[in-house]
Every structure is written in structure tokens, then in C-alpha cells.
Amino acid sequence: MNRTTIVILGGGVGGIVTANHLAKLIPRENEIVLIEKNKDHSFAASYLWLMVNKRTPRQVTSPLRELVDKRVNILFEEVKQVDVESKTISTGKSKINFNFLVIALGAELDKTHFDKQQYGVHNFFTYEGARKLNDELQNFGGGNVSIVISSLPYKCPGAPYEGAMLIADFLKCQKFQNKVTVNLYTPEPQPLPVAGPELGNSVKEIMISKGIGFHPQNRLTTVNYSERKIEFESGSSVKYDLLVLIPSHKAPEVVIKSGLVDESGWIHVNKDTLETKHNNVFAIGDVTSITIPGRWQPDKPMKLPKAGVFAHSQAFTISEIIASRILNKESKEIFCGDGFCMLEVGEDLAGFAYGDFYGSPHPDVKLKRLGKIWHWGKVLFEKWWLAPIGFRKNVLQSLLKVGSSVLKIPVKL
Ligand SMILES: Cc1cc2nc3c(=O)[nH]c(=O)nc-3n(C[C@H](O)[C@H](O)[C@H](O)COP(=O)(O)OP(=O)(O)OC[C@H]3O[C@@H](n4cnc5c(N)ncnc54)[C@H](O)[C@@H]3O)c2cc1C
């Protein structure tokens, strides 16, 4: 058998799962190279807890090397060029040829409003942002908190709503009840439009019960730092004391330059196999754009949400496909569009939304009643995800034991 090189770009959710799963599936003579610019991996779902003091910065990060199978060669370098014609990847330091390529570079965030903390502008979509927002929330003197979704699409459709609820709860606990207002502004018609009206209404009701104002169909145009004012396309404006912005997202520059993006600005892939228009070149996770059945506005087709849960299961699919091609076996593996989300609502409670996002005529997503069990499920996943790869099984078993005794639910190990 010829030696094959699989290059994975990006050591986030999709890249880590692909590297580890491929390491189990393909014979050792084949090389797996993972290229990632950061030595430490942070778990994005935990930024919400970091923001409201429920985690320390150390608790939400791990060295990437500890999370990835030893046989995977990790290059801690920045990808500068992707050339699918010559099958070469260039970083500042190396040039690597590939037989199979997996692009898992995620989404790039617009940094325009980063480092504007002196004007009360924050975000919790980055590790650094969540850390600084935590400082701000602890020292906040009260006033109007505005959470604003800058533009669509953004990763994790539930995150801004979870963030708003956690911030409202945190400030309530700081005994600010009458000195704080929390409002969320979004260009969307409802929370999580992809998940349908039932789920959107449930989230809206929970927010209202927490005293959070919900303002749909508001498109942000300007942030006036000196006056601490935000302006919307409709002409209306709002004064803020603390502005929490969900930054605009786009495909990383290196991906745009590669010529792989379509008119959506993201990589178009086959929705079942995640293969791009180039043979043996795959893209997974946030960097892709996958149209799914249904429309959330007459001119707006639904897109598969950008979420870790999809990056994770797509990574399994493509690993199976790549392994079967290397081993000259037939593969029937496809990504089926199933996904779920534990939606944090504060007070250690979460909802659980799950469903078939490829369902026709529109995604079929259901919400389970709020419960502590979903919150603890998310905590469990966090601990498992950030545990060194060799200890993951033990961590999972101990946590399940603790979880089952705390929740008084019998769990078979
Ligand atoms: C606050 C928050 C909460 C969230 N909560 C959830 C949740 O509860 N459930 C859920 O399913 N999803 C959640 N998500 C979304 C989830 O984190 C992302 O959808 C997921 O990480 C996408 O995986 P990915 O592999 O596509 O990209 P990423 O995980 O973002 O990985 C991309 C990697 O590529 C690297 N990279 C980028 N450019 C280069 C380059 N040029 N060279 C080298 N390396 C590069 C980056 O450093 C990064 O490590 C949340 C996100 C946020 C921000």
C-alpha cells in the first residue's frame, strides 16, 4: 500500500475529532498532519460560564497536544496558502503535500469592535473576550445592558440567547435588580429561526420571564462609541452602558483566497459526504455553507447552523469516508443532519433541543423541558472534551458515577 498523507487544517472541534478518529481507522504507515496556529485549545461553549464567573480561564483550556492522538503530527503553524490544484499547503515555515485534505478552519470574527472595552463594548465569542467581560460584569455599576447580534450567520444559534440569560441572572445575583435592564437585539425574526416557531417561542418566553427585552428584526448599522449609542437600519437608536456584541463572522482569509468559497462566502460541500468540488478535498464545520430544506423568510433559505455538534459528527463521517478510500473499501457513510443543543438558561438549568436538520419540508427540531440534567450533561461533555486523550474514558466513567448519584438516576457503566 502507498503511504498516504492526510492534512487537516485547523485544530478546533472538527479538526481534533477528525485527527483522533482517523488515527483509529487507518494503518500506521499513513501520515496524519494537523496544522493549527494555537498551542492551547479552549472549549467555546464554556466561554459562557467563564463570562459569569463559573469557570476560571484555566478550566476552559487544554494544551492541544494532550487532546490529540500521539501518532498525529501537529504543526503549530499558521496556514498561509491552500492550493488544491497542486495539492499543497503552505505555512510561513513549511510546504506540505497532501493526498487528502480536510479544511476545518472555522469562522473568522470581525475584530472591528474588539479592544473597545473603554467604551463599554465587549463580546463573549472569544476566550479573551469572555475573560474581559467577566471583569466588567464583576465591576458593573448598573445600567442598560444591550446584547446585539451584529449579523447573520453566526456560530451556535443558541449562544447569544444563553449569554443574555446568564448575564441577566448574574447581575440579578449582584443585587442589581432595579438598576439593570437587559435587552437583546437581532436581525432574526425569532430566536433560533432554524429550529422552528415552537422552540423560538419557548426561548422568548423564558427570556421574558427573566425580564429580558427581546427585539427581533433589528439590523445593527453603527456603534457610536463616544455617545455609547447603537444605531439600527430602521433609524432607531439605543443608549447603552454595557454593549455585548456578537461579532460578524466570515470564512478565514486564507480560505477565501483559496478560491473554494461560493457566493455565500463559505465553502460549498456535498451535504452528505462533505466533499468539495475537488476530489478528496473535504470541508467541515463552521467554514461550510449547507443549504437545508425550508425558508425562514421568503427570500432566505435555511442553512445548517454553525455548531460544534455538527463539526463533531461531520468529522466522523469524513474520517470513515477517507479511511475506506485508503483501504479501497466501499463506504456508505453519510452525514445525516441530526443535531442537538443543551441551551443554558441560568440557575444551572438547561433545555435540550434535538432533531433532524435535514428533515423535509423543514428541520424537525424538538425541545425537552428545562431540567438540571441537561445542564449537567453539558458540564459532563465539557470535562470529557478537555481531558487528556488517554484519560477520557476514566473521566467519563467517574463523572457518570458522580452525576448518577447527584441526580439520583441509575447509570449503567
Ligand atoms: C460562546 C460560544 C458557545 C458555543 N456553544 C456551543 C454549544 O453549546 N454547542 C455547539 O454545538 N456549538 C457551540 N458553539 C459553536 C462551536 O464552538 C463551533 O461551531 C465549533 O467550534 C466549530 O468547529 P470548527 O472545527 O468548524 O471550528 P473551530 O472549532 O473554530 O476550529 C477552527 C480552528 O482553526 C484554527 N485556525 C483558523 N485559521 C487558521 C490558520 N490560518 N492557520 C492555522 N489554524 C487556523 C483556529 O485557531 C481554530 O482552532 C459555541 C460557540 C461559541 C462562541
The ligand as an SDF file (V2000), in Angstrom:
LIG
                    3D

 53 58  0  0  0  0  0  0  0  0999 V2000
  -19.8330   31.2380   23.1380 C   0  0  0  0  0  0  0  0  0  0  0  0
  -19.9910   30.0250   22.2580 C   0  0  0  0  0  0  0  0  0  0  0  0
  -20.7520   28.9490   22.7130 C   0  0  0  0  0  0  0  0  0  0  0  0
  -20.9270   27.8360   21.8880 C   0  0  0  0  0  0  0  0  0  0  0  0
  -21.6740   26.7940   22.3670 N   0  0  0  0  0  0  0  0  0  0  0  0
  -21.8670   25.7270   21.5760 C   0  0  0  0  0  0  0  0  0  0  0  0
  -22.6770   24.6390   22.0390 C   0  0  0  0  0  0  0  0  0  0  0  0
  -23.1810   24.6290   23.1690 O   0  0  0  0  0  0  0  0  0  0  0  0
  -22.8880   23.6040   21.1870 N   0  0  0  0  0  0  0  0  0  0  0  0
  -22.3560   23.5780   19.9360 C   0  0  0  0  0  0  0  0  0  0  0  0
  -22.6040   22.6180   19.1990 O   0  0  0  0  0  0  0  0  0  0  0  0
  -21.5830   24.5870   19.4790 N   0  0  0  0  0  0  0  0  0  0  0  0
  -21.3260   25.6540   20.2660 C   0  0  0  0  0  0  0  0  0  0  0  0
  -20.5470   26.6770   19.8130 N   0  0  0  0  0  0  0  0  0  0  0  0
  -20.0450   26.6550   18.4230 C   0  0  0  0  0  0  0  0  0  0  0  0
  -18.7970   25.8020   18.2730 C   0  0  0  0  0  0  0  0  0  0  0  0
  -17.7850   26.2290   19.1440 O   0  0  0  0  0  0  0  0  0  0  0  0
  -18.3070   25.8930   16.8360 C   0  0  0  0  0  0  0  0  0  0  0  0
  -19.3880   25.6750   15.9600 O   0  0  0  0  0  0  0  0  0  0  0  0
  -17.2440   24.8400   16.5800 C   0  0  0  0  0  0  0  0  0  0  0  0
  -16.0930   25.1570   17.3350 O   0  0  0  0  0  0  0  0  0  0  0  0
  -16.8970   24.7440   15.1000 C   0  0  0  0  0  0  0  0  0  0  0  0
  -15.8720   23.8310   14.9100 O   0  0  0  0  0  0  0  0  0  0  0  0
  -14.8510   24.0120   13.7030 P   0  0  0  0  0  0  0  0  0  0  0  0
  -13.9020   22.8780   13.7930 O   0  0  0  0  0  0  0  0  0  0  0  0
  -15.5790   24.2540   12.4470 O   0  0  0  0  0  0  0  0  0  0  0  0
  -14.0910   25.3930   14.0160 O   0  0  0  0  0  0  0  0  0  0  0  0
  -13.2500   25.7920   15.3060 P   0  0  0  0  0  0  0  0  0  0  0  0
  -13.5740   24.9250   16.4570 O   0  0  0  0  0  0  0  0  0  0  0  0
  -13.4390   27.2620   15.4530 O   0  0  0  0  0  0  0  0  0  0  0  0
  -11.7560   25.4910   14.8760 O   0  0  0  0  0  0  0  0  0  0  0  0
  -11.0770   26.2160   13.8910 C   0  0  0  0  0  0  0  0  0  0  0  0
   -9.5970   26.1460   14.2140 C   0  0  0  0  0  0  0  0  0  0  0  0
   -8.8330   26.6290   13.0980 O   0  0  0  0  0  0  0  0  0  0  0  0
   -7.7440   27.3840   13.5860 C   0  0  0  0  0  0  0  0  0  0  0  0
   -7.3050   28.2820   12.5140 N   0  0  0  0  0  0  0  0  0  0  0  0
   -8.0290   29.2400   11.8960 C   0  0  0  0  0  0  0  0  0  0  0  0
   -7.3040   29.8090   10.9230 N   0  0  0  0  0  0  0  0  0  0  0  0
   -6.1000   29.1940   10.9240 C   0  0  0  0  0  0  0  0  0  0  0  0
   -4.9230   29.3100   10.1180 C   0  0  0  0  0  0  0  0  0  0  0  0
   -4.8360   30.1990    9.1200 N   0  0  0  0  0  0  0  0  0  0  0  0
   -3.8730   28.5010   10.3870 N   0  0  0  0  0  0  0  0  0  0  0  0
   -3.9280   27.5790   11.3890 C   0  0  0  0  0  0  0  0  0  0  0  0
   -5.0110   27.4170   12.1730 N   0  0  0  0  0  0  0  0  0  0  0  0
   -6.0880   28.2130   11.9410 C   0  0  0  0  0  0  0  0  0  0  0  0
   -8.3220   28.1160   14.7870 C   0  0  0  0  0  0  0  0  0  0  0  0
   -7.3040   28.5400   15.6530 O   0  0  0  0  0  0  0  0  0  0  0  0
   -9.2190   27.0450   15.3930 C   0  0  0  0  0  0  0  0  0  0  0  0
   -8.5350   26.2720   16.3590 O   0  0  0  0  0  0  0  0  0  0  0  0
  -20.3190   27.7950   20.6120 C   0  0  0  0  0  0  0  0  0  0  0  0
  -19.5330   28.8590   20.1750 C   0  0  0  0  0  0  0  0  0  0  0  0
  -19.3690   29.9710   20.9780 C   0  0  0  0  0  0  0  0  0  0  0  0
  -18.5180   31.1120   20.5010 C   0  0  0  0  0  0  0  0  0  0  0  0
  1  2  1  0
  2  3  1  0
  2 52  2  0
  3  4  2  0
  4  5  1  0
  4 50  1  0
  5  6  2  0
  6  7  1  0
  6 13  1  0
  7  8  2  0
  7  9  1  0
  9 10  1  0
 10 11  2  0
 10 12  1  0
 12 13  2  0
 13 14  1  0
 14 15  1  0
 14 50  1  0
 15 16  1  0
 16 17  1  0
 16 18  1  0
 18 19  1  0
 18 20  1  0
 20 21  1  0
 20 22  1  0
 22 23  1  0
 23 24  1  0
 24 25  2  0
 24 26  1  0
 24 27  1  0
 27 28  1  0
 28 29  2  0
 28 30  1  0
 28 31  1  0
 31 32  1  0
 32 33  1  0
 33 34  1  0
 33 48  1  0
 34 35  1  0
 35 36  1  0
 35 46  1  0
 36 37  1  0
 36 45  1  0
 37 38  2  0
 38 39  1  0
 39 40  1  0
 39 45  2  0
 40 41  1  0
 40 42  2  0
 42 43  1  0
 43 44  2  0
 44 45  1  0
 46 47  1  0
 46 48  1  0
 48 49  1  0
 50 51  2  0
 51 52  1  0
 52 53  1  0
M  END
$$$$
